[in-house]
Amino acid sequence: MEPLANIDQKRELLQSLKEVDKKYKKPFDDGEIAMVNFLGGSWNDYAQVVFSMLIADTLVNIEEQLTRLADHLEDDSST
């Protein structure tokens, strides 16, 4: 089964989500959540979006590591 997007596309998607609003970028760039919510909205919704983005980022990192490992193993088996 083919993945829906390659790693670069997934990274670009995560980056575009971070750029939607500064408050979504802050946890990734500064390591902290937004402390003030000027525009209103639910803190639960904000937290859910941030945690979903963190999970997606972690899964992409795992995929990148597994791809590098698989490439390395293929190189070793061909020599």
N, CA, C and O atoms as a GROMACS GRO file, in nm:
protein
  316
    1MET      N    1   0.084  -0.118   0.000
    1MET     CA    2   0.000   0.000   0.000
    1MET      C    3   0.089   0.125   0.000
    1MET      O    4   0.180   0.137   0.082
    2GLU      N    5   0.064   0.214  -0.090
    2GLU     CA    6   0.141   0.337  -0.102
    2GLU      C    7   0.099   0.438   0.005
    2GLU      O    8  -0.020   0.452   0.035
    3PRO      N    9   0.197   0.510   0.063
    3PRO     CA   10   0.160   0.615   0.160
    3PRO      C   11   0.086   0.728   0.090
    3PRO      O   12   0.104   0.750  -0.030
    4LEU      N   13   0.004   0.799   0.165
    4LEU     CA   14  -0.073   0.909   0.109
    4LEU      C   15   0.016   1.025   0.067
    4LEU      O   16  -0.017   1.098  -0.027
    5ALA      N   17   0.128   1.043   0.134
    5ALA     CA   18   0.220   1.150   0.102
    5ALA      C   19   0.361   1.105   0.137
    5ALA      O   20   0.380   1.024   0.228
    6ASN      N   21   0.458   1.157   0.065
    6ASN     CA   22   0.595   1.122   0.101
    6ASN      C   23   0.638   1.207   0.221
    6ASN      O   24   0.566   1.296   0.264
    7ILE      N   25   0.756   1.179   0.272
    7ILE     CA   26   0.803   1.247   0.394
    7ILE      C   27   0.812   1.397   0.374
    7ILE      O   28   0.774   1.475   0.461
    8ASP      N   29   0.863   1.439   0.258
    8ASP     CA   30   0.875   1.583   0.233
    8ASP      C   31   0.739   1.651   0.231
    8ASP      O   32   0.724   1.762   0.283
    9GLN      N   33   0.640   1.586   0.171
    9GLN     CA   34   0.504   1.642   0.168
    9GLN      C   35   0.446   1.651   0.309
    9GLN      O   36   0.379   1.748   0.343
   10LYS      N   37   0.473   1.552   0.390
   10LYS     CA   38   0.424   1.554   0.529
   10LYS      C   39   0.490   1.667   0.607
   10LYS      O   40   0.423   1.738   0.682
   11ARG      N   41   0.620   1.686   0.587
   11ARG     CA   42   0.691   1.796   0.653
   11ARG      C   43   0.634   1.930   0.609
   11ARG      O   44   0.613   2.019   0.693
   12GLU      N   45   0.609   1.947   0.479
   12GLU     CA   46   0.553   2.072   0.428
   12GLU      C   47   0.414   2.097   0.486
   12GLU      O   48   0.380   2.211   0.519
   13LEU      N   49   0.335   1.992   0.497
   13LEU     CA   50   0.201   2.006   0.556
   13LEU      C   51   0.210   2.051   0.701
   13LEU      O   52   0.138   2.142   0.742
   14LEU      N   53   0.296   1.988   0.778
   14LEU     CA   54   0.313   2.029   0.918
   14LEU      C   55   0.362   2.173   0.927
   14LEU      O   56   0.314   2.249   1.012
   15GLN      N   57   0.455   2.210   0.841
   15GLN     CA   58   0.505   2.347   0.843
   15GLN      C   59   0.394   2.447   0.809
   15GLN      O   60   0.384   2.552   0.871
   16SER      N   61   0.311   2.413   0.712
   16SER     CA   62   0.202   2.505   0.675
   16SER      C   63   0.101   2.517   0.790
   16SER      O   64   0.044   2.624   0.810
   17LEU      N   65   0.078   2.408   0.864
   17LEU     CA   66  -0.011   2.416   0.980
   17LEU      C   67   0.048   2.506   1.088
   17LEU      O   68  -0.024   2.580   1.156
   18LYS      N   69   0.179   2.499   1.105
   18LYS     CA   70   0.246   2.584   1.204
   18LYS      C   71   0.235   2.731   1.165
   18LYS      O   72   0.226   2.818   1.252
   19GLU      N   73   0.234   2.758   1.036
   19GLU     CA   74   0.232   2.896   0.989
   19GLU      C   75   0.091   2.958   0.991
   19GLU      O   76   0.077   3.079   0.976
   20VAL      N   77  -0.012   2.876   1.011
   20VAL     CA   78  -0.149   2.926   1.012
   20VAL      C   79  -0.167   3.032   1.118
   20VAL      O   80  -0.232   3.134   1.096
   21ASP      N   81  -0.110   3.008   1.234
   21ASP     CA   82  -0.125   3.100   1.346
   21ASP      C   83  -0.001   3.088   1.434
   21ASP      O   84   0.049   2.978   1.458
   22LYS      N   85   0.048   3.201   1.481
   22LYS     CA   86   0.169   3.203   1.564
   22LYS      C   87   0.155   3.114   1.687
   22LYS      O   88   0.252   3.055   1.733
   23LYS      N   89   0.034   3.104   1.739
   23LYS     CA   90   0.016   3.024   1.861
   23LYS      C   91   0.039   2.875   1.835
   23LYS      O   92   0.071   2.800   1.927
   24TYR      N   93   0.022   2.830   1.710
   24TYR     CA   94   0.048   2.690   1.678
   24TYR      C   95   0.196   2.666   1.651
   24TYR      O   96   0.244   2.553   1.666
   25LYS      N   97   0.268   2.768   1.613
   25LYS     CA   98   0.410   2.757   1.585
   25LYS      C   99   0.493   2.763   1.714
   25LYS      O  100   0.599   2.702   1.723
   26LYS      N  101   0.443   2.836   1.812
   26LYS     CA  102   0.516   2.860   1.936
   26LYS      C  103   0.564   2.732   2.007
   26LYS      O  104   0.679   2.726   2.049
   27PRO      N  105   0.480   2.630   2.020
   27PRO     CA  106   0.528   2.508   2.089
   27PRO      C  107   0.646   2.442   2.017
   27PRO      O  108   0.730   2.380   2.082
   28PHE      N  109   0.653   2.453   1.886
   28PHE     CA  110   0.759   2.390   1.810
   28PHE      C  111   0.886   2.473   1.809
   28PHE      O  112   0.996   2.418   1.816
   29ASP      N  113   0.873   2.604   1.801
   29ASP     CA  114   0.990   2.691   1.793
   29ASP      C  115   1.044   2.728   1.931
   29ASP      O  116   1.165   2.734   1.952
   30ASP      N  117   0.954   2.754   2.026
   30ASP     CA  118   0.995   2.803   2.157
   30ASP      C  119   0.983   2.697   2.267
   30ASP      O  120   1.034   2.717   2.378
   31GLY      N  121   0.915   2.586   2.238
   31GLY     CA  122   0.898   2.482   2.338
   31GLY      C  123   0.799   2.516   2.447
   31GLY      O  124   0.802   2.457   2.555
   32GLU      N  125   0.709   2.610   2.418
   32GLU     CA  126   0.607   2.646   2.517
   32GLU      C  127   0.476   2.678   2.445
   32GLU      O  128   0.476   2.714   2.327
   33ILE      N  129   0.368   2.665   2.517
   33ILE     CA  130   0.238   2.695   2.457
   33ILE      C  131   0.208   2.844   2.470
   33ILE      O  132   0.269   2.914   2.551
   34ALA      N  133   0.114   2.890   2.391
   34ALA     CA  134   0.072   3.030   2.399
   34ALA      C  135   0.008   3.053   2.536
   34ALA      O  136  -0.071   2.972   2.583
   35MET      N  137   0.043   3.164   2.598
   35MET     CA  138  -0.008   3.193   2.733
   35MET      C  139  -0.132   3.282   2.730
   35MET      O  140  -0.209   3.284   2.826
   36VAL      N  141  -0.150   3.356   2.624
   36VAL     CA  142  -0.263   3.448   2.615
   36VAL      C  143  -0.340   3.417   2.487
   36VAL      O  144  -0.281   3.396   2.381
   37ASN      N  145  -0.470   3.415   2.498
   37ASN     CA  146  -0.555   3.387   2.384
   37ASN      C  147  -0.636   3.513   2.355
   37ASN      O  148  -0.746   3.530   2.408
   38PHE      N  149  -0.582   3.601   2.271
   38PHE     CA  150  -0.646   3.729   2.243
   38PHE      C  151  -0.774   3.714   2.161
   38PHE      O  152  -0.868   3.792   2.178
   39LEU      N  153  -0.776   3.618   2.073
   39LEU     CA  154  -0.889   3.606   1.982
   39LEU      C  155  -1.002   3.519   2.037
   39LEU      O  156  -1.100   3.492   1.968
   40GLY      N  157  -0.988   3.475   2.157
   40GLY     CA  158  -1.089   3.387   2.214
   40GLY      C  159  -1.069   3.246   2.164
   40GLY      O  160  -0.961   3.212   2.115
   41GLY      N  161  -1.169   3.166   2.174
   41GLY     CA  162  -1.157   3.026   2.132
   41GLY      C  163  -1.132   2.938   2.252
   41GLY      O  164  -1.103   2.984   2.362
   42SER      N  165  -1.145   2.813   2.228
   42SER     CA  166  -1.134   2.714   2.334
   42SER      C  167  -0.989   2.672   2.355
   42SER      O  168  -0.918   2.640   2.260
   43TRP      N  169  -0.945   2.672   2.480
   43TRP     CA  170  -0.812   2.623   2.512
   43TRP      C  171  -0.803   2.474   2.486
   43TRP      O  172  -0.697   2.423   2.449
   44ASN      N  173  -0.914   2.403   2.506
   44ASN     CA  174  -0.915   2.259   2.477
   44ASN      C  175  -0.892   2.234   2.328
   44ASN      O  176  -0.818   2.142   2.292
   45ASP      N  177  -0.954   2.314   2.243
   45ASP     CA  178  -0.934   2.300   2.098
   45ASP      C  179  -0.789   2.329   2.062
   45ASP      O  180  -0.728   2.257   1.983
   46TYR      N  181  -0.734   2.434   2.121
   46TYR     CA  182  -0.594   2.471   2.097
   46TYR      C  183  -0.502   2.356   2.137
   46TYR      O  184  -0.414   2.316   2.060
   47ALA      N  185  -0.522   2.304   2.256
   47ALA     CA  186  -0.438   2.195   2.306
   47ALA      C  187  -0.451   2.072   2.217
   47ALA      O  188  -0.352   2.003   2.189
   48GLN      N  189  -0.571   2.043   2.173
   48GLN     CA  190  -0.594   1.927   2.087
   48GLN      C  191  -0.519   1.942   1.955
   48GLN      O  192  -0.458   1.846   1.906
   49VAL      N  193  -0.523   2.060   1.896
   49VAL     CA  194  -0.452   2.084   1.770
   49VAL      C  195  -0.301   2.071   1.792
   49VAL      O  196  -0.233   2.005   1.713
   50VAL      N  197  -0.249   2.132   1.897
   50VAL     CA  198  -0.104   2.126   1.925
   50VAL      C  199  -0.060   1.982   1.949
   50VAL      O  200   0.041   1.939   1.894
   51PHE      N  201  -0.134   1.908   2.030
   51PHE     CA  202  -0.095   1.769   2.056
   51PHE      C  203  -0.106   1.683   1.930
   51PHE      O  204  -0.024   1.594   1.909
   52SER      N  205  -0.205   1.707   1.848
   52SER     CA  206  -0.217   1.634   1.722
   52SER      C  207  -0.097   1.664   1.631
   52SER      O  208  -0.044   1.574   1.566
   53MET      N  209  -0.056   1.791   1.628
   53MET     CA  210   0.061   1.828   1.548
   53MET      C  211   0.188   1.763   1.604
   53MET      O  212   0.274   1.720   1.527
   54LEU      N  213   0.200   1.757   1.736
   54LEU     CA  214   0.316   1.693   1.798
   54LEU      C  215   0.320   1.544   1.765
   54LEU      O  216   0.427   1.490   1.735
   55ILE      N  217   0.206   1.479   1.770
   55ILE     CA  218   0.199   1.337   1.736
   55ILE      C  219   0.236   1.316   1.590
   55ILE      O  220   0.314   1.225   1.557
   56ALA      N  221   0.182   1.399   1.501
   56ALA     CA  222   0.215   1.387   1.359
   56ALA      C  223   0.364   1.410   1.335
   56ALA      O  224   0.426   1.338   1.258
   57ASP      N  225   0.421   1.510   1.401
   57ASP     CA  226   0.563   1.540   1.388
   57ASP      C  227   0.647   1.421   1.436
   57ASP      O  228   0.745   1.385   1.371
   58THR      N  229   0.609   1.362   1.546
   58THR     CA  230   0.680   1.246   1.600
   58THR      C  231   0.672   1.128   1.503
   58THR      O  232   0.773   1.060   1.480
   59LEU      N  233   0.555   1.104   1.447
   59LEU     CA  234   0.540   0.993   1.352
   59LEU      C  235   0.623   1.015   1.226
   59LEU      O  236   0.680   0.920   1.173
   60VAL      N  237   0.630   1.139   1.179
   60VAL     CA  238   0.713   1.169   1.062
   60VAL      C  239   0.860   1.147   1.097
   60VAL      O  240   0.936   1.094   1.015
   61ASN      N  241   0.902   1.186   1.217
   61ASN     CA  242   1.040   1.162   1.260
   61ASN      C  243   1.072   1.014   1.264
   61ASN      O  244   1.179   0.971   1.220
   62ILE      N  245   0.980   0.935   1.316
   62ILE     CA  246   0.998   0.790   1.321
   62ILE      C  247   1.009   0.733   1.180
   62ILE      O  248   1.094   0.649   1.152
   63GLU      N  249   0.921   0.780   1.091
   63GLU     CA  250   0.925   0.733   0.952
   63GLU      C  251   1.059   0.767   0.887
   63GLU      O  252   1.116   0.685   0.815
   64GLU      N  253   1.110   0.888   0.912
   64GLU     CA  254   1.239   0.927   0.856
   64GLU      C  255   1.351   0.837   0.907
   64GLU      O  256   1.437   0.794   0.830
   65GLN      N  257   1.349   0.808   1.037
   65GLN     CA  258   1.452   0.722   1.096
   65GLN      C  259   1.445   0.580   1.038
   65GLN      O  260   1.547   0.520   1.007
   66LEU      N  261   1.324   0.527   1.025
   66LEU     CA  262   1.307   0.392   0.970
   66LEU      C  263   1.351   0.386   0.824
   66LEU      O  264   1.408   0.286   0.781
   67THR      N  265   1.324   0.491   0.750
   67THR     CA  266   1.366   0.496   0.609
   67THR      C  267   1.517   0.496   0.599
   67THR      O  268   1.574   0.424   0.517
   68ARG      N  269   1.584   0.577   0.683
   68ARG     CA  270   1.730   0.579   0.684
   68ARG      C  271   1.788   0.443   0.724
   68ARG      O  272   1.886   0.397   0.665
   69LEU      N  273   1.727   0.380   0.823
   69LEU     CA  274   1.773   0.248   0.868
   69LEU      C  275   1.755   0.146   0.756
   69LEU      O  276   1.845   0.066   0.731
   70ALA      N  277   1.640   0.148   0.690
   70ALA     CA  278   1.616   0.053   0.580
   70ALA      C  279   1.714   0.076   0.466
   70ALA      O  280   1.764  -0.020   0.408
   71ASP      N  281   1.742   0.201   0.434
   71ASP     CA  282   1.839   0.232   0.329
   71ASP      C  283   1.978   0.181   0.367
   71ASP      O  284   2.051   0.126   0.285
   72HIS      N  285   2.013   0.201   0.492
   72HIS     CA  286   2.144   0.155   0.541
   72HIS      C  287   2.153   0.003   0.535
   72HIS      O  288   2.255  -0.051   0.493
   73LEU      N  289   2.047  -0.067   0.575
   73LEU     CA  290   2.046  -0.213   0.571
   73LEU      C  291   2.055  -0.263   0.427
   73LEU      O  292   2.122  -0.363   0.400
   74GLU      N  293   1.988  -0.196   0.335
   74GLU     CA  294   1.995  -0.235   0.194
   74GLU      C  295   2.137  -0.216   0.141
   74GLU      O  296   2.186  -0.300   0.065
   75ASP      N  297   2.202  -0.106   0.180
   75ASP     CA  298   2.338  -0.081   0.135
   75ASP      C  299   2.433  -0.189   0.188
   75ASP      O  300   2.522  -0.235   0.116
   76ASP      N  301   2.413  -0.228   0.314
   76ASP     CA  302   2.497  -0.331   0.374
   76ASP      C  303   2.477  -0.468   0.308
   76ASP      O  304   2.573  -0.543   0.290
   77SER      N  305   2.354  -0.500   0.272
   77SER     CA  306   2.326  -0.631   0.214
   77SER      C  307   2.372  -0.639   0.068
   77SER      O  308   2.391  -0.749   0.017
   78SER      N  309   2.389  -0.527   0.002
   78SER     CA  310   2.432  -0.529  -0.137
   78SER      C  311   2.583  -0.536  -0.153
   78SER      O  312   2.634  -0.557  -0.263
   79THR      N  313   2.656  -0.518  -0.042
   79THR     CA  314   2.802  -0.522  -0.052
   79THR      C  315   2.857  -0.655  -0.016
   79THR      O  316   2.979  -0.675  -0.019
   0.00000   0.00000   0.00000
